[in-house]
């Protein structure tokens, strides 16, 4: 019983009188389109099997004559898995194209297939200033490196390494397979010499023929200015050595930054808090503020409210790989005294009597009392 009662010619999208070459060409086109390795859509595999069934009948002269004369029932059971199996012997979509268009059947490179070494990961902690201005840090890692004794050749230096007979020294062997399209050739590493093309009779005494040894290494790493915590730096080629002569892997360095006592970072801006007393807020003052570059003088205008921000342009953090800098934002906190002396309480009581509407500017008497408060606070300090 067939999987479909559709006409085989319709399935292959060809007229009934098509030649063998036209049948084969149509099958190739549709098989590429619906092969499960290439088409992941629902129903693609069923469509591929249907195309394969039609091809198995129409590509066989005897079966095709019977089908043309008597229809599906006469060729019931003729659906062979041979064509479908032929596709399954391919390594994937790339091999299908190779078989169709000659990309890999006989043109595959004879060079040994090499692999990159394994990647490594380690972590480092730096302080806030180092993250802001950049630094040079030393890290220590353990990694697998190319053996210094045999230089990765795996044999004891000075010993003979005869050519591998099965692959004739190429490191590659060819395997022929039969498919619905005829014979094609796959090329892979020789299992006798593992793709080296030579036989190692005397393994290296240092690495026992592995070609690699484990070593402790100290590396100096440049940490760029402006780097954030939880950033990862990739050090190309500082991972482990390849087992078969390929390029080394990479080393990934995870950066952690310790918090600062005064500063908080938000993107490329620095945020800090500066406390002032109520007299400074009301009358204004000049205060000292700590920045990344040291202390600077900041003018507090009279009537400054709690929570007001002052932006110091260009006093923040350098953008990575750029000369652009963020800003430093100073947030003012007006501290209300908690423990007042008797004299300070008296001054504040008299002050409250001089204040009229809180929304208006300070009158002359209020200013005088605030000056007294300021002098009193400074004297207590």
Residue frames relative to the residue before (quaternion, step in Angstrom):
aa qw qx qy qz dx dy dz
X 1.0000 0.0000 0.0000 0.0000 0.00 0.00 0.00
X 0.3524 -0.7618 0.5060 0.1985 3.59 -0.70 1.00
X 0.5842 -0.5965 0.4256 0.3489 3.52 -1.26 0.44
X 0.8050 0.1110 -0.0484 0.5808 3.62 1.16 -0.38
X 0.3396 -0.7302 0.5547 0.2091 3.56 -1.14 0.64
X 0.3897 0.7095 -0.4921 0.3204 3.56 1.23 0.25
X 0.5720 -0.5872 0.4432 0.3628 3.55 -1.15 0.58
X 0.5156 -0.6738 0.4365 0.2992 3.58 -0.86 0.98
X 0.6298 0.5275 -0.3415 0.4566 3.59 1.05 -0.68
X 0.6369 0.5185 -0.3232 0.4702 3.57 1.06 -0.77
X 0.6233 0.5555 -0.3379 0.4344 3.55 1.03 -0.84
X 0.7406 0.3838 -0.2092 0.5104 3.58 0.98 -0.88
X 0.3899 -0.7625 0.4414 0.2677 3.56 1.38 0.02
X 0.5421 0.5726 -0.4140 0.4548 3.57 0.96 1.00
X 0.5328 -0.6137 0.4619 0.3552 3.62 -1.17 0.43
X 0.6877 -0.5262 0.3222 0.3827 3.56 -1.21 0.50
X 0.7393 0.4274 -0.2400 0.4617 3.61 0.95 -0.72
X 0.3030 0.7902 -0.4923 0.2037 3.63 1.19 0.34
X 0.4955 -0.6538 0.4924 0.2908 3.54 -1.17 0.66
X 0.6872 -0.4657 0.3547 0.4302 3.57 -1.32 0.21
X 0.6492 0.5205 -0.3139 0.4573 3.57 1.02 -0.83
X 0.6531 0.5067 -0.3117 0.4686 3.59 1.02 -0.79
X 0.6204 0.5317 -0.3329 0.4707 3.59 1.07 -0.75
X 0.6757 0.4984 -0.2876 0.4607 3.54 0.90 -0.97
X 0.6505 0.5224 -0.3060 0.4585 3.60 0.98 -0.88
X 0.6582 0.5056 -0.3062 0.4663 3.58 0.98 -0.89
X 0.6467 0.5236 -0.3179 0.4545 3.57 0.99 -0.84
X 0.6390 0.5320 -0.3259 0.4499 3.56 0.94 -0.87
X 0.6622 0.5244 -0.2987 0.4441 3.56 0.89 -0.97
X 0.7282 0.4317 -0.2430 0.4736 3.58 0.82 -1.03
X 0.6226 0.5451 -0.3456 0.4426 3.57 1.07 -0.71
X 0.6299 0.5198 -0.3269 0.4756 3.56 1.05 -0.72
X 0.6712 0.5275 -0.2948 0.4294 3.55 0.96 -0.90
X 0.8167 0.2856 -0.1135 0.4884 3.58 0.91 -0.93
X 0.3896 0.7264 -0.4990 0.2674 3.61 1.19 0.07
X 0.5506 -0.6660 0.3939 0.3134 3.64 -0.83 0.97
X 0.6069 0.5566 -0.3656 0.4337 3.62 1.11 -0.53
X 0.7578 0.3828 -0.1823 0.4960 3.54 1.17 -0.63
X 0.7752 0.2691 -0.1298 0.5567 3.56 1.00 -0.80
X 0.1428 -0.8268 0.5426 0.0381 3.57 -0.42 1.26
X 0.4107 0.7248 -0.4689 0.2934 3.58 1.27 0.12
X 0.5957 -0.5668 0.4311 0.3714 3.55 -1.20 0.57
X 0.8018 0.2750 -0.2170 0.4840 3.56 -0.86 0.96
X 0.4807 0.6891 -0.4359 0.3226 3.58 1.24 -0.18
X 0.6558 0.5142 -0.3202 0.4504 3.60 0.96 -0.84
X 0.6415 0.5137 -0.3243 0.4685 3.59 1.01 -0.79
X 0.6381 0.5212 -0.3156 0.4707 3.56 1.04 -0.81
X 0.6362 0.5299 -0.3261 0.4561 3.57 1.02 -0.81
X 0.6557 0.5047 -0.3104 0.4679 3.61 0.94 -0.84
X 0.6296 0.5311 -0.3265 0.4636 3.57 1.07 -0.76
X 0.6428 0.5090 -0.3080 0.4826 3.57 1.02 -0.85
X 0.6479 0.5263 -0.3060 0.4579 3.56 1.00 -0.86
X 0.6391 0.5298 -0.3179 0.4581 3.57 1.01 -0.85
X 0.6633 0.5029 -0.3059 0.4621 3.56 0.93 -0.91
X 0.6660 0.5110 -0.3058 0.4491 3.55 0.95 -0.84
X 0.6226 0.5591 -0.3423 0.4273 3.59 1.00 -0.80
X 0.6943 0.4494 -0.2735 0.4911 3.56 1.04 -0.70
X 0.7476 0.4348 -0.2405 0.4406 3.57 0.71 -1.07
X 0.6474 0.5113 -0.3338 0.4561 3.61 1.14 -0.44
X 0.6476 0.4616 -0.3060 0.5233 3.60 1.30 -0.26
X 0.4536 -0.7301 0.4377 0.2638 3.59 -0.48 1.23
X 0.6865 0.4859 -0.2926 0.4550 3.59 0.85 -0.94
X 0.6813 0.4772 -0.2943 0.4707 3.59 0.87 -0.93
X 0.6303 0.5421 -0.3371 0.4418 3.56 1.03 -0.73
X 0.6424 0.5210 -0.3233 0.4597 3.60 0.99 -0.81
X 0.6552 0.4989 -0.3109 0.4744 3.56 1.01 -0.86
X 0.6526 0.5150 -0.3176 0.4561 3.60 0.95 -0.88
X 0.6578 0.5208 -0.3168 0.4423 3.60 0.91 -0.93
X 0.7233 0.4476 -0.2433 0.4662 3.59 1.07 -0.77
X 0.8377 0.2138 -0.0756 0.4968 3.59 0.85 -0.95
X 0.5211 -0.6765 0.4017 0.3309 3.64 1.19 -0.17
X 0.8257 -0.2888 0.1886 0.4463 3.56 -1.39 -0.27
X 0.6652 0.5439 -0.3249 0.3953 3.57 0.84 -0.97
X 0.6506 0.5427 -0.3219 0.4226 3.56 1.03 -0.74
X 0.7541 0.3240 -0.2009 0.5347 3.60 1.13 -0.50
X 0.2634 0.7828 -0.5216 0.2138 3.58 1.20 0.42
X 0.7719 0.2910 -0.2377 0.5128 3.56 -0.83 1.00
X 0.5530 0.6256 -0.3959 0.3823 3.57 1.26 -0.10
X 0.5069 0.6563 -0.4327 0.3537 3.57 1.26 -0.25
X 0.1095 -0.8203 0.5610 0.0198 3.52 -0.29 1.27
X 0.4334 -0.6815 0.5220 0.2743 3.56 -1.18 0.52
X 0.3980 0.7681 -0.4489 0.2240 3.51 1.31 -0.11
X 0.6878 0.4797 -0.2981 0.4561 3.56 0.86 -0.97
X 0.6570 0.5073 -0.3109 0.4630 3.56 0.95 -0.87
X 0.6364 0.5150 -0.3260 0.4727 3.59 1.00 -0.80
X 0.6022 0.5749 -0.3573 0.4233 3.52 1.07 -0.75
X 0.6601 0.4844 -0.3056 0.4860 3.55 1.05 -0.73
X 0.6485 0.5385 -0.3334 0.4223 3.57 0.97 -0.77
X 0.6036 0.5650 -0.3549 0.4363 3.58 1.20 -0.42
X 0.5513 0.5869 -0.4045 0.4336 3.56 1.28 -0.22
X 0.5432 -0.6308 0.4471 0.3273 3.55 -1.18 0.55
X 0.7649 -0.2382 0.1881 0.5681 3.60 1.13 -0.45
X 0.7899 -0.3202 0.2168 0.4759 3.54 -1.29 -0.24
X 0.6162 0.5582 -0.3505 0.4311 3.58 0.99 -0.77
X 0.6658 0.4950 -0.3049 0.4677 3.59 0.98 -0.82
X 0.5958 0.5471 -0.3734 0.4542 3.59 1.08 -0.61
X 0.6594 0.4922 -0.3045 0.4798 3.59 0.90 -0.88
X 0.6242 0.5432 -0.3408 0.4463 3.57 1.00 -0.79
X 0.6773 0.4935 -0.3002 0.4556 3.56 0.89 -0.91
X 0.6714 0.4969 -0.2996 0.4609 3.59 1.04 -0.79
X 0.8436 0.2282 -0.0533 0.4832 3.53 0.75 -1.10
X 0.5625 -0.6580 0.3667 0.3408 3.59 1.25 0.27
X 0.3422 0.7770 -0.4776 0.2260 3.57 1.21 0.34
X 0.8373 0.1349 -0.0486 0.5275 3.58 0.93 -0.79
X 0.4432 0.7208 -0.4535 0.2801 3.59 1.20 -0.20
X 0.8280 0.0159 0.0066 0.5604 3.57 0.79 -0.93
X 0.6597 0.5397 -0.2916 0.4340 3.53 1.33 -0.09
X 0.3797 0.7360 -0.4894 0.2732 3.58 1.21 0.14
X 0.5490 -0.6305 0.4368 0.3321 3.57 -0.96 0.87
X 0.4040 -0.7255 0.5113 0.2211 3.56 -1.05 0.81
X 0.4792 0.6742 -0.4481 0.3394 3.55 1.23 0.01
X 0.5835 -0.5792 0.4412 0.3597 3.53 -1.18 0.60
X 0.4090 -0.6830 0.5480 0.2567 3.53 -1.03 0.82
X 0.0875 -0.8134 0.5750 0.0124 3.56 -0.61 1.16
X 0.2769 -0.7695 0.5615 0.1261 3.54 -1.21 0.54
X 0.5064 -0.6374 0.4871 0.3163 3.56 -1.12 0.66
X 0.5477 -0.6171 0.4572 0.3320 3.55 -1.14 0.67
X 0.6408 -0.5478 0.3806 0.3800 3.55 -1.26 0.34
X 0.4521 -0.6567 0.5326 0.2841 3.55 -1.21 0.61
X 0.2182 -0.7560 0.6030 0.1314 3.55 -1.24 0.52
X 0.1367 -0.7773 0.6069 0.0940 3.56 -1.25 0.40
X 0.0692 0.7715 -0.6303 0.0514 3.55 -1.05 0.83
X 0.3377 -0.7505 0.5396 0.1777 3.59 -1.28 0.25
X 0.0738 -0.7732 0.6288 0.0377 3.54 -1.26 0.52
X 0.2240 -0.7611 0.5951 0.1278 3.57 -1.14 0.72
X 0.0497 -0.7864 0.6157 0.0001 3.56 -0.89 0.99
X 0.5096 -0.6433 0.4629 0.3352 3.58 -1.20 0.38
X 0.7377 -0.4504 0.2809 0.4171 3.54 -1.33 0.28
X 0.6684 0.5059 -0.3062 0.4511 3.59 0.87 -0.93
X 0.6413 0.5209 -0.3306 0.4562 3.61 0.99 -0.76
X 0.6470 0.5078 -0.3246 0.4670 3.59 1.03 -0.70
X 0.6637 0.5131 -0.2970 0.4560 3.57 1.10 -0.73
X 0.8126 0.2880 -0.1219 0.4918 3.57 0.76 -1.04
X 0.5021 -0.6367 0.4384 0.3878 3.62 1.25 -0.24
X 0.0011 -0.8025 0.5963 -0.0223 3.56 -1.17 0.48
X 0.3661 -0.6641 0.5956 0.2650 3.53 -1.38 0.12
X 0.0305 -0.8251 0.5631 -0.0345 3.58 -0.51 1.20
X 0.3000 -0.7342 0.5823 0.1786 3.53 -1.19 0.61
X 0.0695 -0.7897 0.6094 0.0136 3.55 -0.88 0.97
X 0.2355 -0.7534 0.5969 0.1435 3.55 -1.22 0.51
X 0.0004 -0.8030 0.5943 -0.0449 3.54 -0.84 1.02
X 0.2929 -0.6795 0.6282 0.2405 3.52 -1.38 0.21
X 0.1195 0.8023 -0.5759 0.1018 3.55 -0.81 0.95
X 0.4881 -0.6237 0.5213 0.3178 3.54 -1.31 0.34
X 0.0622 -0.8133 0.5782 -0.0175 3.54 -0.69 1.15
X 0.6400 -0.4815 0.4189 0.4278 3.53 -1.32 0.21
X 0.5261 -0.6548 0.4437 0.3126 3.57 -0.89 0.98
X 0.4111 -0.7346 0.4876 0.2315 3.57 -0.75 1.08
X 0.6348 0.5608 -0.3290 0.4175 3.60 1.17 -0.60
X 0.8019 0.2309 -0.1191 0.5379 3.57 0.79 -0.99
X 0.3805 -0.7517 0.4537 0.2905 3.57 1.36 -0.02
X 0.7166 -0.4754 0.2401 0.4504 3.54 1.07 0.78
X 0.5229 0.6655 -0.4043 0.3466 3.60 1.27 -0.04
X 0.4196 -0.7645 0.3955 0.2882 3.58 1.38 -0.23
X 0.6973 0.4133 -0.2897 0.5090 3.62 1.16 -0.30
X 0.5982 -0.5425 0.4369 0.3963 3.56 -1.23 0.45
X 0.5089 -0.6673 0.4363 0.3247 3.61 -0.71 1.00
X 0.7820 0.3037 -0.2593 0.4785 3.55 -0.98 0.95
X 0.6188 0.5313 -0.3576 0.4548 3.62 1.22 -0.15
X 0.5583 -0.6200 0.4460 0.3239 3.53 -1.24 0.58
X 0.0990 -0.7520 0.6479 0.0696 3.53 -1.23 0.64
X 0.2065 -0.8255 0.5132 0.1123 3.59 0.13 1.28
X 0.5956 -0.5841 0.4268 0.3491 3.52 -1.21 0.60
X 0.4905 -0.6604 0.4901 0.2881 3.56 -1.05 0.83
X 0.4161 -0.7461 0.4690 0.2239 3.57 -0.71 1.09
X 0.6667 0.5255 -0.3397 0.4049 3.66 0.72 -0.91
X 0.7830 0.2796 -0.1694 0.5292 3.61 0.95 -0.76
X 0.4037 -0.7426 0.4439 0.2974 3.57 1.34 0.08
X 0.7179 -0.4823 0.2498 0.4355 3.54 1.05 0.81
X 0.5471 0.6358 -0.3985 0.3711 3.61 1.23 0.00
X 0.4076 -0.7121 0.4740 0.3195 3.57 1.19 -0.53
X 0.7171 0.3918 -0.2180 0.5337 3.56 1.34 -0.11
X 0.1126 -0.7632 0.6304 0.0860 3.53 -1.17 0.62
X 0.3362 -0.7350 0.5606 0.1803 3.54 -1.20 0.67
X 0.0992 -0.7797 0.6167 0.0434 3.55 -0.99 0.89
X 0.2678 -0.7727 0.5597 0.1340 3.53 -0.79 1.08
X 0.0269 -0.7820 0.6227 0.0023 3.54 -1.09 0.83
X 0.3633 -0.7216 0.5537 0.2017 3.49 -1.18 0.66
X 0.0046 0.7895 -0.6134 0.0188 3.58 -0.89 0.93
X 0.7152 -0.4207 0.3208 0.4567 3.56 -1.28 -0.06
X 0.6843 0.4658 -0.2878 0.4816 3.58 1.21 -0.33
X 0.6630 -0.4483 0.3087 0.5140 3.54 1.27 -0.01
X 0.7141 -0.4362 0.3226 0.4423 3.54 -1.22 -0.35
X 0.0234 0.7729 -0.6340 -0.0109 3.56 -1.05 0.75
X 0.3736 -0.7432 0.5309 0.1619 3.52 -1.26 0.54
X 0.1446 -0.7570 0.6319 0.0828 3.53 -1.04 0.88
X 0.2162 -0.7769 0.5837 0.0948 3.55 -1.07 0.83
X 0.0866 0.7982 -0.5900 0.0857 3.57 -0.91 0.96
X 0.6851 -0.4672 0.3537 0.4327 3.56 -1.30 0.12
X 0.5043 -0.6406 0.4938 0.3025 3.53 -1.09 0.78
X 0.4033 -0.7377 0.4909 0.2283 3.59 -0.80 1.01
X 0.5962 0.5830 -0.3637 0.4152 3.60 1.16 -0.43
X 0.8039 0.2147 -0.0956 0.5464 3.58 0.89 -0.94
X 0.4050 -0.7373 0.4475 0.3035 3.58 1.33 0.06
X 0.7338 -0.4603 0.2297 0.4437 3.52 0.99 0.88
X 0.5223 0.6613 -0.4123 0.3463 3.61 1.24 -0.03
X 0.3775 -0.7361 0.4822 0.2883 3.58 1.09 -0.62
X 0.7526 0.2698 -0.1811 0.5728 3.56 1.29 0.02
X 0.4005 -0.7016 0.5443 0.2261 3.54 -1.27 0.51
X 0.2405 -0.7731 0.5728 0.1280 3.56 -0.83 1.02
X 0.1532 -0.8133 0.5591 0.0504 3.57 -0.38 1.25
X 0.7718 0.2113 -0.1180 0.5880 3.58 1.15 -0.63
X 0.2417 -0.8019 0.5282 0.1397 3.58 -0.10 1.25
X 0.6365 -0.5303 0.4078 0.3837 3.56 -1.22 0.55
X 0.4519 -0.7115 0.4752 0.2524 3.58 -0.87 0.96
X 0.6578 0.5233 -0.3084 0.4453 3.58 1.17 -0.50
X 0.8109 0.2256 -0.0932 0.5319 3.59 0.88 -0.96
X 0.4172 -0.7328 0.4399 0.3089 3.60 1.33 0.09
X 0.7179 -0.4706 0.2491 0.4484 3.53 1.02 0.78
X 0.4895 0.6717 -0.4314 0.3508 3.59 1.24 0.14
X 0.3839 -0.7371 0.4728 0.2930 3.56 1.12 -0.64
X 0.7640 0.2742 -0.1548 0.5631 3.59 1.29 -0.16
X 0.0914 -0.7730 0.6252 0.0574 3.56 -1.22 0.56
X 0.4537 -0.6730 0.5105 0.2838 3.57 -1.21 0.52
X 0.0172 -0.8130 0.5797 -0.0516 3.57 -0.84 1.05
X 0.3778 -0.6560 0.5940 0.2723 3.53 -1.32 0.44
X 0.0292 -0.8104 0.5849 -0.0178 3.55 -0.89 0.95
X 0.2340 -0.7214 0.6308 0.1642 3.54 -1.21 0.67
X 0.0804 -0.8029 0.5907 0.0028 3.54 -0.81 1.04
X 0.3000 -0.7232 0.5938 0.1857 3.54 -1.07 0.79
X 0.0933 -0.8212 0.5629 -0.0107 3.56 -0.64 1.17
X 0.3068 -0.7322 0.5816 0.1776 3.57 -0.90 0.96
X 0.1716 -0.7724 0.6066 0.0771 3.57 -0.63 1.17
X 0.3542 -0.7748 0.4762 0.2181 3.63 -0.48 1.10
X 0.5720 -0.5843 0.4522 0.3561 3.56 -1.19 0.59
X 0.7846 0.3352 -0.2553 0.4548 3.55 -1.05 0.83
X 0.4422 0.7102 -0.4586 0.2996 3.60 1.23 0.02
X 0.3313 -0.7539 0.5407 0.1719 3.58 -1.06 0.80
X 0.6084 -0.5273 0.4336 0.4047 3.55 -1.27 0.29
X 0.8000 0.2510 -0.2436 0.4875 3.55 -1.19 0.74
X 0.4381 0.6508 -0.4872 0.3837 3.58 1.20 0.46
X 0.2345 -0.7690 0.5797 0.1329 3.57 -1.14 0.64
X 0.1947 -0.7709 0.5995 0.0913 3.56 -0.85 1.03
X 0.2459 -0.7694 0.5753 0.1286 3.57 -0.91 0.92
X 0.1273 -0.7810 0.6099 0.0436 3.56 -0.73 1.12
X 0.2904 -0.8098 0.4895 0.1422 3.53 -0.09 1.34
X 0.8418 0.1994 -0.1598 0.4754 3.54 -0.96 0.94
X 0.6083 0.5650 -0.3580 0.4274 3.61 1.24 0.08
X 0.4764 0.6497 -0.4477 0.3880 3.59 1.24 0.41
X 0.7525 -0.3857 0.2789 0.4551 3.57 -1.19 -0.51
X 0.5725 -0.6009 0.4437 0.3381 3.54 -1.23 0.60
X 0.5248 -0.6229 0.4838 0.3202 3.55 -1.19 0.63
X 0.4956 -0.6684 0.4702 0.2942 3.55 -1.13 0.62
X 0.7984 0.2752 -0.1353 0.5182 3.60 1.13 -0.47
X 0.7281 -0.4688 0.2482 0.4341 3.58 1.05 0.72
X 0.4739 0.6681 -0.4480 0.3583 3.58 1.24 0.14
X 0.6919 -0.4591 0.3303 0.4488 3.60 -1.25 -0.02
X 0.5467 -0.6087 0.4461 0.3627 3.62 -1.11 0.53
X 0.5627 -0.5895 0.4575 0.3558 3.54 -1.28 0.35
X 0.5229 -0.6210 0.4842 0.3262 3.56 -1.32 -0.15
X 0.3328 -0.7092 0.5843 0.2120 3.54 -1.31 0.40
X 0.1675 -0.7820 0.5959 0.0728 3.58 -0.80 1.06
X 0.1516 -0.8077 0.5691 0.0281 3.56 -0.67 1.20
X 0.2133 -0.7868 0.5714 0.0949 3.56 -0.58 1.21
X 0.2332 -0.8023 0.5427 0.0863 3.56 -0.76 1.14
X 0.0447 -0.7564 0.6520 0.0253 3.56 -0.99 0.94
X 0.1786 -0.7868 0.5860 0.0749 3.58 -0.96 0.93
X 0.3837 -0.7229 0.5257 0.2320 3.59 -0.82 0.99
X 0.5475 -0.6294 0.4324 0.3422 3.62 -1.03 0.73
X 0.4138 -0.6920 0.5381 0.2456 3.57 -1.26 0.50
X 0.5971 -0.6006 0.4041 0.3455 3.55 -1.15 0.64
X 0.8073 0.2579 -0.1118 0.5189 3.60 0.98 -0.84
X 0.7675 0.4012 -0.1903 0.4623 3.56 0.93 -0.90
X 0.1270 -0.7310 0.6618 0.1074 3.49 -1.30 0.60
X 0.2857 -0.7694 0.5492 0.1575 3.55 -1.01 0.81
X 0.0104 0.7502 -0.6611 0.0059 3.54 -1.09 0.85
X 0.7852 -0.1339 0.0035 0.6046 3.53 -0.22 1.37
X 0.7740 -0.2993 0.2267 0.5098 3.61 -0.55 -1.14
X 0.5576 0.5758 -0.4003 0.4442 3.59 1.26 0.33
X 0.3050 -0.7117 0.6046 0.1866 3.54 -1.26 0.63
X 0.1102 -0.7823 0.6107 0.0548 3.57 -0.97 0.88
X 0.0695 0.7760 -0.6249 0.0496 3.56 -1.04 0.86
X 0.3401 -0.7246 0.5677 0.1922 3.56 -1.29 0.43
X 0.0736 -0.7842 0.6157 0.0237 3.57 -1.00 0.92
X 0.2818 -0.7713 0.5512 0.1482 3.57 -0.76 1.08
X 0.0074 0.7580 -0.6520 -0.0170 3.57 -1.13 0.74
X 0.4765 -0.6618 0.4845 0.3166 3.59 -1.22 0.36
X 0.7092 -0.4915 0.2969 0.4089 3.56 -1.28 0.29
X 0.6156 0.5411 -0.3523 0.4517 3.58 1.10 -0.56
X 0.6431 0.5111 -0.3210 0.4713 3.57 0.95 -0.84
X 0.6540 0.5144 -0.3121 0.4586 3.56 1.01 -0.84
X 0.7113 0.4658 -0.2662 0.4541 3.57 0.94 -0.89
X 0.7872 0.3449 -0.1630 0.4845 3.58 0.88 -0.95
X 0.4605 -0.6491 0.4728 0.3782 3.55 1.19 -0.50
X 0.0582 0.7995 -0.5943 0.0649 3.55 -1.19 0.47
X 0.3452 -0.6655 0.5962 0.2871 3.54 -1.35 0.00
X 0.0450 -0.8203 0.5693 -0.0302 3.57 -0.66 1.17
X 0.4442 -0.6606 0.5341 0.2847 3.56 -1.29 0.35
X 0.0893 -0.7978 0.5962 -0.0009 3.56 -0.89 1.03
X 0.3728 -0.7212 0.5425 0.2159 3.56 -0.96 0.93
X 0.0287 -0.7804 0.6246 -0.0018 3.59 -0.93 0.97
X 0.7137 -0.4256 0.3250 0.4515 3.57 -1.30 -0.03
X 0.7208 0.4294 -0.2330 0.4917 3.56 1.14 -0.66
X 0.6933 -0.3942 0.2833 0.5327 3.60 1.27 -0.03
X 0.6999 -0.4642 0.3355 0.4269 3.56 -1.32 -0.12
X 0.0458 -0.7641 0.6423 0.0391 3.54 -1.17 0.70
X 0.4745 -0.6453 0.5098 0.3140 3.58 -1.28 0.28
X 0.1007 -0.7917 0.6022 0.0199 3.56 -0.88 1.01
X 0.3149 -0.7563 0.5467 0.1729 3.57 -0.82 1.01
X 0.1811 -0.7658 0.6113 0.0838 3.56 -0.80 1.09
X 0.2959 -0.7750 0.5233 0.1952 3.62 -0.44 1.08
X 0.6016 -0.5617 0.4094 0.3936 3.57 -1.17 0.49
X 0.7828 0.3110 -0.2474 0.4789 3.54 -1.14 0.69
X 0.3251 0.7529 -0.5140 0.2516 3.62 1.18 0.38
X 0.2962 -0.7760 0.5386 0.1413 3.55 -0.85 1.05
X 0.6273 -0.5350 0.4154 0.3844 3.52 -1.26 0.50
X 0.7976 0.2906 -0.2268 0.4775 3.58 -0.94 0.93
X 0.4495 0.6874 -0.4666 0.3282 3.60 1.24 0.01
X 0.2744 -0.7691 0.5607 0.1371 3.55 -1.06 0.85
X 0.1469 -0.7472 0.6423 0.0869 3.54 -1.15 0.77
X 0.2188 -0.8010 0.5499 0.0909 3.57 -0.70 1.12
X 0.1703 -0.7648 0.6168 0.0749 3.56 -0.77 1.11
X 0.3063 -0.8025 0.4866 0.1593 3.57 -0.12 1.31
X 0.8556 0.1634 -0.1300 0.4736 3.53 -1.04 0.90
X 0.5760 0.5941 -0.3765 0.4165 3.58 1.27 0.28
X 0.5249 0.6499 -0.3982 0.3788 3.59 1.30 0.30
X 0.7486 -0.3918 0.3161 0.4315 3.53 -1.18 -0.71
X 0.5213 -0.6363 0.4791 0.3063 3.55 -1.09 0.79
X 0.4423 -0.6603 0.5378 0.2812 3.57 -1.01 0.84
X 0.5657 -0.6051 0.4334 0.3550 3.57 -1.00 0.79
X 0.8544 0.0470 -0.0817 0.5110 3.55 -0.99 0.97
X 0.6777 0.4146 -0.2935 0.5316 3.57 1.05 0.75
X 0.4583 -0.6637 0.5139 0.2922 3.57 -1.29 0.38
X 0.4862 0.6769 -0.4231 0.3557 3.58 1.30 -0.14
X 0.1355 -0.7970 0.5860 0.0548 3.58 -1.03 0.85
X 0.4743 -0.6475 0.5190 0.2937 3.49 -1.22 0.58
X 0.5501 -0.6084 0.4624 0.3367 3.57 -1.30 -0.25
X 0.3555 -0.6704 0.5966 0.2611 3.53 -1.39 0.20
X 0.1270 -0.8037 0.5804 0.0330 3.56 -0.63 1.14
X 0.1525 -0.7915 0.5905 0.0411 3.55 -0.65 1.22
X 0.1662 -0.7858 0.5911 0.0744 3.57 -0.66 1.13
X 0.3012 -0.7728 0.5397 0.1442 3.57 -0.81 1.09
X 0.0867 -0.7594 0.6435 0.0422 3.53 -0.98 0.93
X 0.2387 -0.7650 0.5850 0.1245 3.56 -0.68 1.15
X 0.2220 -0.8080 0.5388 0.0869 3.54 -0.46 1.25
X 0.2608 -0.7476 0.5935 0.1444 3.55 -0.84 1.03
X 0.4736 -0.6894 0.4558 0.3043 3.62 -0.74 0.97
X 0.3036 -0.7636 0.5469 0.1600 3.55 -0.98 0.85
X 0.7816 0.1966 -0.1005 0.5834 3.61 0.98 -0.80
X 0.0496 -0.8214 0.5679 -0.0190 3.57 -0.21 1.31
X 0.4450 -0.6399 0.5474 0.3047 3.55 -1.18 0.58
X 0.6837 -0.4810 0.3476 0.4247 3.56 -1.23 0.28
X 0.6649 0.5053 -0.3090 0.4551 3.55 0.95 -0.85
X 0.6442 0.5172 -0.3196 0.4641 3.58 1.04 -0.76
X 0.6296 0.5259 -0.3357 0.4629 3.57 1.03 -0.75
X 0.6471 0.5223 -0.3194 0.4544 3.58 0.96 -0.85
X 0.6443 0.5235 -0.3197 0.4567 3.56 0.99 -0.89
X 0.6743 0.4959 -0.2979 0.4589 3.60 0.94 -0.91
X 0.6231 0.5305 -0.3458 0.4590 3.60 1.05 -0.72
X 0.6662 0.4824 -0.3020 0.4819 3.58 0.95 -0.86
X 0.6104 0.5576 -0.3412 0.4473 3.58 1.10 -0.75
X 0.6567 0.5325 -0.3247 0.4240 3.57 0.87 -0.95
X 0.6442 0.5258 -0.3220 0.4526 3.58 1.12 -0.60
X 0.6703 0.4990 -0.2969 0.4621 3.58 1.19 -0.52
X 0.6147 0.5562 -0.3481 0.4378 3.55 1.22 -0.42
X 0.2325 -0.7708 0.5795 0.1265 3.54 -0.78 1.01
X 0.8035 -0.0454 0.0806 0.5881 3.59 -0.32 -1.21
X 0.4491 -0.7146 0.4616 0.2731 3.68 -0.67 1.06
X 0.6517 0.5298 -0.3241 0.4353 3.58 1.20 -0.50
X 0.6198 0.5423 -0.3504 0.4460 3.58 1.24 -0.27
X 0.6156 -0.5299 0.4227 0.4018 3.54 -1.30 0.28
X 0.6248 -0.5469 0.3986 0.3893 3.56 -1.22 0.47
X 0.3426 -0.7121 0.5645 0.2385 3.55 -1.01 0.79
X 0.7363 -0.4448 0.2776 0.4277 3.56 -1.29 0.18
X 0.6540 0.5157 -0.3175 0.4533 3.58 0.97 -0.82
X 0.6427 0.5280 -0.3225 0.4519 3.58 0.99 -0.89
X 0.6328 0.5285 -0.3308 0.4592 3.57 0.95 -0.84
X 0.6444 0.5285 -0.3236 0.4480 3.54 0.98 -0.85
X 0.6807 0.4836 -0.2945 0.4649 3.57 0.91 -0.87
X 0.6272 0.5232 -0.3412 0.4653 3.62 1.03 -0.72
X 0.6194 0.5326 -0.3443 0.4628 3.56 1.07 -0.70
X 0.6333 0.5211 -0.3269 0.4696 3.55 1.05 -0.78
X 0.6314 0.5302 -0.3267 0.4620 3.59 1.02 -0.88
X 0.6550 0.5217 -0.3095 0.4507 3.55 0.92 -0.96
X 0.6666 0.4925 -0.3050 0.4691 3.57 0.91 -0.94
X 0.6510 0.5251 -0.3186 0.4461 3.56 1.02 -0.81
X 0.6537 0.5100 -0.3078 0.4668 3.55 0.97 -0.89
X 0.6594 0.5079 -0.3049 0.4628 3.57 0.94 -0.91
X 0.6446 0.5239 -0.3204 0.4554 3.57 1.04 -0.82
X 0.6524 0.5097 -0.3141 0.4647 3.58 1.06 -0.81
X 0.6265 0.5394 -0.3292 0.4563 3.58 1.11 -0.71
